[in-house]
């Protein structure tokens, strides 16, 4: 559905997007992930024909963004970072204006406006001025505006930014619900969002593509070995760290035991194994040694850790730097 | 054509939903009404004087009322034009709705023409408002309607050119006040350029004076449709819209 080849955007002094290539299949939800200033918005703007690329090419539904921008625009629904609303218009009036802009007319237009209102749960504010709507409603009207002409591709730039937790959940559910009919690219710097909503992740940093894979694969890839957190309590008095460590190390398959923290007589260890599932052996061994096993849980690597691992741990400092630059 | 009318309707809607249109209509109507009252008062005085002296001055409504009125309206228009155009693009840029327009399947030129037509329409409404005054003139006198129509055509052409310039300036900034002030400055300059012809007759002065939008209105005020002047205004319109299109295109490369 979307093919991006060596896409590059250079400004006078810096390169915002640097030779990015990826593909998105029909019907997928793809998360576009990166710290602030990584080039997410710039890439999306090139896909929507808002910005022309400096080099490389991008095609949407088979049409090139430079050669046939009108055809591309007909097939794209775009929600920019701040929803493009006219405060002096009413919701219904606005949606019908956008519908007309996108080429709808007559009864078809009315039907689509009603559909988009229902789908995005803004029917109850249809006759309210956009300038008077709350942030959550504004965002949903923005989404309704993007789906009004039933586009093949939806491009959503940080659709949940600035919403409260309840609205964030509603918006995510809404986006998931839309996935069947549309191919969706959504950008975000909130990682759980990608884990929850997307099938595929594209991670970019400093304008460069860092990784592109399915969420599941990425987690597996970064995890490699299984890591388990064990909390052990001594029955009488405190534990001898050395004894515990050597005892755990003797279990077949365990490659590394690391002491994490301790509270009183309870201590937490991180245990890494190469051959996969060792939790059974681990539990037995602890109990046999006469300790209490308080907790045993797999430390699945969250996307957050993968992300930091891939983009380098200096990401937060860099965010501050790019923010300053903007 | 369809897209132009979509944009046109949206702009008309925002003019008339906000107080802008009503404010402009009222102010322009008021000022024009004052001019009319003055011009008519003077005309009546002249009429009485000519009777008292017993000798007949040539009295002509077209020459003595309509012509100075139209000239005044043409200058007054300069002050109103920035208020019509300043928000056209600046507002869209500030609120981010520019992104909606430029990512919709609609050409830049259609957006520009839609907006410019809306601005011209609002100005035409203001002119229509002033026609009320002339209705009285026609009721109690018998002026010739043709020079008046040509005068109105001139006002519309002149405003069309200045509105195109204002539209262009509005694409240059996100700030309505800056757009308005800059447009106002340019409008004033295009008016006063003509003054150099008062003391200087060199070629450069003639060129400057030629560029003044007011000089070209004189023939229209007289009720004469001079192609030279009409073409001048049409050229200004074309150039203004052309620069708007270039500027809108460059937004994409710069932003």
Boltz contact constraints between the chains, C-beta under 6 A:
constraints:
  - contact:
      token1: [A, 48]
      token2: [B, 103]
      max_distance: 6.0
  - contact:
      token1: [A, 50]
      token2: [B, 99]
      max_distance: 6.0
  - contact:
      token1: [A, 50]
      token2: [B, 102]
      max_distance: 6.0
  - contact:
      token1: [A, 50]
      token2: [B, 103]
      max_distance: 6.0
  - contact:
      token1: [A, 51]
      token2: [B, 252]
      max_distance: 6.0
  - contact:
      token1: [A, 70]
      token2: [B, 105]
      max_distance: 6.0
  - contact:
      token1: [A, 73]
      token2: [B, 103]
      max_distance: 6.0
  - contact:
      token1: [A, 73]
      token2: [B, 105]
      max_distance: 6.0
  - contact:
      token1: [A, 74]
      token2: [B, 105]
      max_distance: 6.0
  - contact:
      token1: [A, 78]
      token2: [B, 103]
      max_distance: 6.0
  - contact:
      token1: [A, 80]
      token2: [B, 99]
      max_distance: 6.0
  - contact:
      token1: [A, 82]
      token2: [B, 96]
      max_distance: 6.0
  - contact:
      token1: [A, 84]
      token2: [B, 96]
      max_distance: 6.0
  - contact:
      token1: [A, 84]
      token2: [B, 97]
      max_distance: 6.0
  - contact:
      token1: [A, 84]
      token2: [B, 99]
      max_distance: 6.0
  - contact:
      token1: [A, 84]
      token2: [B, 100]
      max_distance: 6.0
  - contact:
      token1: [A, 88]
      token2: [B, 14]
      max_distance: 6.0
  - contact:
      token1: [A, 88]
      token2: [B, 17]
      max_distance: 6.0
  - contact:
      token1: [A, 97]
      token2: [B, 10]
      max_distance: 6.0
  - contact:
      token1: [A, 100]
      token2: [B, 6]
      max_distance: 6.0
  - contact:
      token1: [A, 101]
      token2: [B, 104]
      max_distance: 6.0
  - contact:
      token1: [A, 101]
      token2: [B, 106]
      max_distance: 6.0
  - contact:
      token1: [A, 102]
      token2: [B, 104]
      max_distance: 6.0
